[in-house]
């Protein structure tokens, strides 16, 4: 093999490797607690910037992970871990301001995997629809 064909083969292999890496974006892996029980890795992203993401690991036996963990666990218990079934907060009034937030949850509840993702027009709407679950502040 000539020096030129070796260089061409090496360059081709590097290009294929780079293409494979670019084709498969990395997925964020939710931390998995070792003790079992109900848990959710929760994130709230403001706008489209991944750098504006807050996250917390909610554990429910005993409740821990952030300040409103006990309230969040009780709310989730009432709907069997199905975040979409949470009752909206009564009497909540939110401004009609577009400042989008995306809420995500991954984990396990009562032995079932949970995957939830919803985009809300602003943080007030998120809070009024999900109560304490995504109250990560």
C-alpha positions as CSV (number, residue, x, y, z in Angstrom):
1,X,0.0,0.0,0.0
2,X,1.4,3.4,-0.9
3,X,1.8,6.3,1.4
4,X,-1.0,8.2,-0.3
5,X,-3.5,5.3,-0.1
6,X,-2.7,4.8,3.6
7,X,-3.4,8.4,4.3
8,X,-6.6,8.3,2.3
9,X,-7.7,5.2,4.2
10,X,-6.9,6.8,7.5
11,X,-8.7,10.0,6.6
12,X,-11.7,8.0,5.4
13,X,-11.9,6.0,8.7
14,X,-11.7,9.3,10.7
15,X,-14.6,10.7,8.6
16,X,-16.7,7.6,9.1
17,X,-16.1,7.7,12.9
18,X,-17.0,11.4,13.1
19,X,-20.2,10.8,11.1
20,X,-21.2,8.0,13.4
21,X,-20.6,10.2,16.5
22,X,-22.6,13.1,15.0
23,X,-25.5,10.9,13.9
24,X,-26.1,9.5,17.4
25,X,-26.6,12.5,19.8
26,X,-26.0,11.7,23.5
27,X,-29.1,11.1,25.6
28,X,-29.2,12.5,29.1
29,X,-29.4,9.6,31.5
30,X,-31.5,10.0,34.5
31,X,-29.8,9.0,37.7
32,X,-31.2,5.7,39.2
33,X,-31.5,5.4,42.9
34,X,-30.1,2.2,44.4
35,X,-32.7,1.7,47.2
36,X,-35.7,1.0,44.9
37,X,-39.1,2.6,45.4
38,X,-40.8,5.4,43.5
39,X,-38.5,8.0,41.9
40,X,-38.5,10.6,39.1
41,X,-35.7,12.7,37.6
42,X,-37.4,16.0,37.0
43,X,-36.2,18.8,34.8
44,X,-37.5,22.2,33.8
45,X,-36.0,24.0,30.9
46,X,-36.7,27.7,30.2
47,X,-37.0,28.6,26.5
48,X,-34.9,26.5,24.1
49,X,-31.6,26.8,26.0
50,X,-30.4,23.6,27.6
51,X,-28.2,25.8,29.8
52,X,-31.3,27.1,31.4
53,X,-32.3,23.7,32.8
54,X,-32.9,22.9,36.5
55,X,-33.2,19.3,37.7
56,X,-33.8,17.3,40.8
57,X,-34.1,13.6,41.7
58,X,-37.4,13.1,43.5
59,X,-37.5,10.1,45.8
60,X,-40.7,9.2,47.7
61,X,-39.7,6.6,50.3
62,X,-39.1,8.8,52.3
63,X,-39.8,12.0,50.3
64,X,-36.6,13.9,49.4
65,X,-34.9,15.7,46.6
66,X,-36.2,19.3,46.9
67,X,-38.2,21.5,49.3
68,X,-41.7,20.4,48.1
69,X,-40.8,16.7,47.8
70,X,-43.5,15.5,50.3
71,X,-46.2,17.5,48.5
72,X,-45.0,16.3,45.1
73,X,-45.0,12.6,46.3
74,X,-48.6,13.0,47.7
75,X,-49.8,14.6,44.5
76,X,-48.2,11.9,42.3
77,X,-49.6,9.2,44.6
78,X,-53.1,10.5,44.1
79,X,-52.8,9.9,40.3
80,X,-50.7,6.7,40.3
81,X,-47.7,8.6,39.1
82,X,-49.4,9.8,35.9
83,X,-48.4,13.5,35.8
84,X,-50.9,14.2,32.9
85,X,-53.8,13.3,35.3
86,X,-52.8,15.9,38.0
87,X,-55.7,18.2,38.7
88,X,-55.1,21.9,37.9
89,X,-54.6,24.2,40.9
90,X,-58.0,25.7,41.6
91,X,-58.3,29.5,41.1
92,X,-54.9,29.9,39.5
93,X,-54.7,32.9,37.2
94,X,-51.7,33.2,34.9
95,X,-50.6,36.1,32.8
96,X,-50.8,35.7,29.0
97,X,-47.0,36.1,28.6
98,X,-45.2,33.7,26.3
99,X,-42.0,32.6,28.1
100,X,-42.0,28.8,27.3
101,X,-40.9,26.2,29.8
102,X,-40.5,22.4,29.2
103,X,-41.1,20.0,32.0
104,X,-39.7,16.5,31.8
105,X,-39.9,13.5,34.1
106,X,-38.2,10.1,33.8
107,X,-38.3,7.3,36.3
108,X,-40.4,4.7,37.9
109,X,-43.7,4.7,39.8
110,X,-45.3,1.6,41.3
111,X,-42.9,-0.5,39.2
112,X,-43.9,1.2,35.9
113,X,-41.6,3.3,33.8
114,X,-42.6,7.0,33.6
115,X,-41.8,9.2,30.6
116,X,-43.4,12.7,30.6
117,X,-42.6,15.8,28.6
118,X,-44.8,18.8,28.2
119,X,-44.2,22.4,27.0
120,X,-46.1,25.1,28.8
121,X,-46.5,28.8,27.7
122,X,-44.9,30.0,30.9
123,X,-43.9,29.0,34.4
124,X,-47.2,30.0,36.0
125,X,-49.1,27.7,33.7
126,X,-46.6,24.9,34.5
127,X,-47.2,25.5,38.3
128,X,-51.0,25.7,37.9
129,X,-51.1,22.4,35.9
130,X,-48.6,20.3,37.9
131,X,-48.7,21.7,41.4
132,X,-45.7,20.9,43.5
133,X,-44.2,18.3,41.2
134,X,-42.0,20.6,39.1
135,X,-41.6,23.2,41.9
136,X,-37.8,22.7,42.0
137,X,-36.9,26.2,43.3
